[in-house]
Amino acid sequence: MKDLVDYIVKNIVSNPEVVLITEESAEGQVNLNLNVDPKDMGLVIGKGGQMIKAIRKLLTVRAMAENVRVSLQISEPQVQAAE
């Protein structure tokens, strides 16, 4: 699952080296947590959330093939305050 999200996200963002995906698996459930550069959040979410919905739909299809449940969450970017 992680490899699919990694491939998709790194090909749509402008800073692919910053993309971080953590995966936790337990009892047929896969939880993915996605961190991207704050400037790339809009690209990953898409207009009206369409991009993230499409990514989640692709994950659901793969999860059905592997007979597991999947959840993808995007972490809020840490905005550093200007000093």
DRENVEXDREN-829671 format. One line per 8 residues: number of its first residue (from 1); their letters; for each residue x, y, z of N, C-alpha, C, CB. Coordinates in Angstrom, 2 decimals. Atoms other than C-alpha are relative to their C-alpha. Glycine has a CB too. Layout:
N
NUM	A	X/Y/Z/X/Y/Z/X/Y/Z/X/Y/Z | ...
***
This chain:
83
1	MKDLVDYI	0.82/-1.19/0.00/0.00/0.00/0.00/0.87/1.26/0.00/-0.94/-0.01/1.21 | -0.87/-1.17/-0.13/2.73/2.42/1.00/0.68/0.33/-1.32/1.06/-0.25/1.09 | -0.68/-0.24/1.26/4.52/1.97/-2.31/-0.91/0.65/-1.04/0.53/-1.30/-0.54 | 0.95/-0.61/0.93/1.38/2.89/-4.29/-0.17/1.48/0.30/-1.35/-0.72/0.07 | 0.16/-1.40/-0.39/0.83/6.12/-2.33/1.28/0.78/-0.28/-0.38/0.11/1.49 | -1.29/-0.64/0.24/4.54/6.93/-2.54/0.17/0.34/-1.48/1.13/-0.92/0.47 | -0.14/-0.21/1.44/4.55/6.54/-6.33/-0.91/1.13/-0.48/-0.32/-1.30/-0.76 | 0.97/-1.00/0.46/1.41/8.64/-6.86/0.38/1.39/0.50/-1.42/-0.36/0.47
9	VKNIVSNP	-0.23/-1.31/-0.61/2.23/11.47/-4.46/1.31/0.62/-0.49/0.03/-0.13/1.53 | -1.28/-0.55/0.44/5.89/11.85/-5.46/-0.03/0.48/-1.45/1.08/-1.04/0.16 | 0.10/-0.44/1.38/4.81/12.27/-9.08/-0.90/1.21/-0.19/-0.51/-1.12/-0.84 | 0.85/-1.18/0.14/2.37/15.11/-8.36/0.50/1.21/0.78/-1.39/-0.32/0.43 | -0.49/-1.12/-0.81/4.24/17.23/-5.80/1.25/0.62/-0.61/0.29/-0.47/1.44 | -1.18/-0.68/0.51/6.97/19.76/-6.49/1.25/-0.30/0.84/-0.24/1.50/-0.04 | -1.12/0.37/-0.87/9.16/18.60/-3.56/-0.12/-1.47/0.43/0.05/0.92/1.26 | 0.19/1.41/-0.34/9.13/14.77/-3.70/0.93/-0.52/1.09/0.18/-0.83/-1.21
17	EVVLITEE	-0.93/0.46/-1.03/12.13/14.45/-1.37/-0.53/0.22/1.41/1.33/0.69/-0.16 | 0.57/-0.30/-1.31/10.02/15.81/1.51/-1.14/-0.96/0.37/-0.50/1.45/0.03 | 1.13/0.90/-0.24/7.23/13.23/1.16/0.40/-1.10/0.98/-0.50/-0.62/-1.33 | -0.23/1.02/-1.01/7.03/10.92/4.18/-1.30/-0.75/0.23/0.54/0.62/1.32 | 1.19/0.82/-0.20/4.59/8.03/4.49/0.33/-1.04/1.05/-0.46/-0.68/-1.33 | -0.16/1.03/-1.02/4.24/5.90/7.60/-1.16/-0.97/-0.13/0.07/0.62/1.44 | 1.01/1.06/0.15/2.37/2.60/7.54/-0.06/-0.82/1.27/0.31/-0.90/-1.22 | 0.24/0.85/-1.16/0.85/0.70/10.45/-1.00/-1.06/-0.41/-0.50/0.82/1.24
25	SAEGQVNL	0.89/1.10/0.37/-0.73/-2.72/9.91/-0.35/-0.81/1.24/0.65/-0.91/-1.07 | 0.44/0.84/-1.11/-2.81/-4.72/12.36/-1.34/-0.64/-0.35/-0.11/0.82/1.31 | 1.24/0.76/0.15/-5.45/-7.43/11.95/-0.82/0.40/-1.22/-0.84/0.16/1.23 | 0.74/-0.29/1.22/-6.42/-6.74/8.34/-0.29/1.47/-0.23/-1.27/-0.73/0.00 | 0.19/-1.45/0.13/-6.30/-2.95/8.75/1.36/0.64/-0.27/-0.66/0.60/1.28 | -1.22/-0.72/0.33/-3.65/-0.75/7.11/-0.28/1.49/0.15/0.50/-0.34/-1.44 | 0.14/-1.44/-0.20/-3.31/2.85/8.31/1.23/0.69/-0.57/-0.17/0.33/1.51 | -1.08/-0.76/0.61/-1.23/5.23/6.22/-0.11/1.45/0.42/-0.02/-0.13/-1.56
33	NLNVDPKD	-0.05/-1.40/-0.38/-0.16/8.69/7.34/0.95/0.70/-0.96/0.45/0.19/1.50 | -0.75/-0.68/1.05/1.04/11.10/4.65/0.42/1.39/0.47/-0.82/0.10/-1.28 | -0.53/-1.33/-0.29/3.28/14.12/5.27/0.64/0.55/-1.27/1.03/-0.03/1.18 | -0.59/-0.65/1.17/4.12/16.54/2.45/0.39/1.42/0.37/-0.99/-0.01/-1.21 | -0.39/-1.39/-0.18/5.64/20.00/2.12/-1.29/0.84/0.06/0.94/0.49/-1.17 | 1.20/-0.83/-0.08/3.08/22.66/3.16/-0.40/0.64/-1.33/0.21/1.08/1.03 | 0.31/-0.60/1.31/3.35/24.20/-0.33/-0.66/-0.99/-0.94/1.27/0.54/-0.63 | 0.57/1.03/0.86/2.27/20.89/-1.87/-1.35/-0.53/0.49/0.98/-1.15/-0.12
41	MGLVIGKG	1.27/0.49/-0.54/-0.82/20.34/0.29/-1.14/0.18/-0.99/-0.33/0.72/1.31 | 1.07/-0.27/0.96/-3.08/21.94/-2.30/0.03/-0.96/-1.18/0.10/1.42/-0.50 | -0.12/0.94/1.11/-1.74/19.66/-5.04/-0.49/-1.38/0.40/1.44/-0.07/-0.47 | 0.38/1.33/-0.45/-2.28/16.53/-2.97/-1.51/-0.08/0.27/0.78/-0.38/1.27 | 1.43/-0.01/-0.30/-5.78/17.50/-1.83/-0.82/0.22/-1.27/-0.34/1.08/1.05 | 0.70/-0.27/1.25/-6.86/18.93/-5.18/-1.21/0.88/0.19/-0.42/-1.30/-0.65 | 1.17/-0.87/-0.03/-9.78/21.14/-6.07/-1.21/-0.77/0.53/-0.29/0.58/-1.40 | 1.16/0.66/-0.61/-12.69/20.22/-3.84/0.33/-1.36/0.58/-1.09/-0.15/-1.02
49	GQMIKAIR	-0.40/1.28/-0.56/-10.68/17.28/-2.48/0.00/-1.13/-1.00/-0.90/-0.35/1.13 | 0.11/1.05/1.01/-10.87/15.42/-5.78/1.25/-0.87/-0.10/-0.29/0.61/-1.34 | -1.23/0.78/0.14/-7.21/14.36/-5.88/0.15/-1.01/1.12/1.22/0.92/-0.03 | -0.14/0.93/-1.12/-7.13/12.85/-2.39/-1.09/-1.07/-0.05/-0.05/0.76/1.34 | 1.06/1.00/0.15/-10.46/11.13/-3.05/0.40/-1.05/-1.03/-1.33/0.67/-0.42 | -0.44/0.94/1.04/-9.00/9.57/-6.21/1.10/-0.91/0.53/0.50/0.77/-1.24 | -1.08/0.81/-0.59/-5.89/8.40/-4.32/-0.60/-1.03/0.95/1.03/0.89/0.75 | 0.66/0.93/-0.95/-8.09/6.87/-1.61/-0.78/-1.08/-0.74/-0.93/0.77/0.94
57	KLLTVRAM	0.76/0.98/0.79/-10.25/5.16/-4.25/0.95/-1.06/-0.56/-0.77/0.70/-1.14 | -0.99/0.96/0.50/-7.15/3.57/-5.83/0.49/-0.92/1.12/1.19/0.74/-0.64 | -0.42/0.81/-1.15/-6.04/2.40/-2.38/-1.08/-1.01/0.37/0.31/0.90/1.20 | 1.11/0.89/-0.32/-9.48/0.91/-1.76/-0.04/-1.18/-0.96/-1.34/0.75/-0.04 | -0.01/1.07/0.99/-9.29/-1.08/-4.99/1.11/-1.00/0.30/0.17/0.57/-1.42 | -1.12/0.89/-0.32/-5.87/-2.47/-4.06/-0.26/-0.75/1.30/1.30/0.79/0.11 | 0.30/0.64/-1.28/-7.04/-3.19/-0.50/-1.00/-1.14/-0.20/-0.55/1.04/1.00 | 0.98/1.06/0.27/-9.98/-5.19/-1.85/0.71/-1.22/-0.62/-1.12/0.51/-0.94
65	AENVRVSL	-0.75/1.09/0.62/-7.56/-7.25/-3.96/0.84/-0.76/1.03/0.90/0.54/-1.11 | -0.82/0.62/-1.04/-5.43/-7.92/-0.86/-0.83/-0.42/1.22/1.10/0.97/0.43 | 0.93/0.38/-1.06/-8.50/-8.49/1.36/0.34/0.65/1.35/0.00/-1.51/0.15 | -0.24/-0.78/-1.21/-7.64/-5.75/3.88/-0.79/1.31/-0.08/1.54/0.29/0.19 | 0.60/-1.34/-0.03/-9.07/-2.39/4.92/1.13/1.01/0.07/-1.00/0.16/1.20 | -1.06/-0.99/0.04/-7.10/0.78/4.32/-0.55/1.37/0.38/0.65/0.05/-1.39 | 0.34/-1.37/-0.39/-7.14/4.31/5.74/1.19/0.89/-0.32/-0.38/0.08/1.52 | -1.06/-0.95/0.33/-5.14/7.28/4.42/-0.33/1.34/0.63/0.17/0.14/-1.54
73	QISEPQVQ	0.15/-1.30/-0.65/-4.70/10.42/6.51/1.13/0.91/-0.42/-0.04/-0.16/1.54 | -1.03/-0.99/0.30/-2.86/13.59/5.60/0.25/0.80/1.27/-0.42/0.94/-1.19 | -0.35/-0.77/-1.20/-1.01/15.21/8.49/0.07/1.47/-0.33/1.35/-0.48/0.59 | -0.10/-1.45/0.15/-1.28/18.93/8.95/1.46/0.39/-0.05/-0.74/0.74/1.15 | -1.41/-0.41/0.06/1.97/20.56/7.89/0.34/0.91/1.17/0.29/0.72/-1.33 | -0.48/-0.84/-1.10/4.00/22.16/10.62/0.47/1.33/-0.59/1.16/-0.71/0.80 | -0.37/-1.32/0.50/4.08/25.86/9.78/0.90/0.66/1.04/-1.27/0.87/-0.30 | -0.94/-0.62/-0.93/7.11/27.50/11.33/-0.25/1.51/0.04/1.46/-0.31/-0.41
81	AAE	0.26/-1.43/-0.19/6.51/30.94/12.76/1.25/0.80/-0.34/-0.45/0.29/1.45 | -1.12/-0.88/0.32/8.66/33.75/11.45/0.44/0.74/1.26/-0.40/1.02/-1.13 | -0.50/-0.67/-1.21/10.88/35.27/14.10/0.36/1.43/-0.29/1.20/-0.73/0.57
***
